[in-house]
Structures are given as structure tokens and as C-alpha cells.
Amino acid sequence: MSATVRPAPLTPEHWRHLAPGDPLTLHEGRPAAGTATVIEFIQAVPDSASLSYF
């Protein structure tokens, strides 16, 4: 299974230390919902709909 995700918080300084191959624990509360592995980073380009939330 694969998916594209946007980690929260959305500030890049919280995620710069990660590299492809690093494991992540996924949470939607307790207990952990699963695990993932970083495969790549892409720079997000905000669209007009997402800008309305800021």
C-alpha cells in the first residue's frame, strides 16, 4: 500500500532531519495507527483553496 501524505505540523523545520528510508510512526490518537517509511520529499505548492485556511 502507498499514499501521499502531508505531515503535521506543516512547518518544514520540523521535518528537515528526515531522509529517505527513515521510519515514521503514524498517529490518529492512541495507540499508534501504523508505521511508514519516507521514500522521497517534494516541495508542496499551496493552491488557492489551502491558502484560505491560513
Secondary structure, 3 states (H helix, E strand, C coil): CCCCCCCCCCCHHHCCCCCCCCEEEECCCCCCCEEEECCCCCCCCCCHHHHCCC
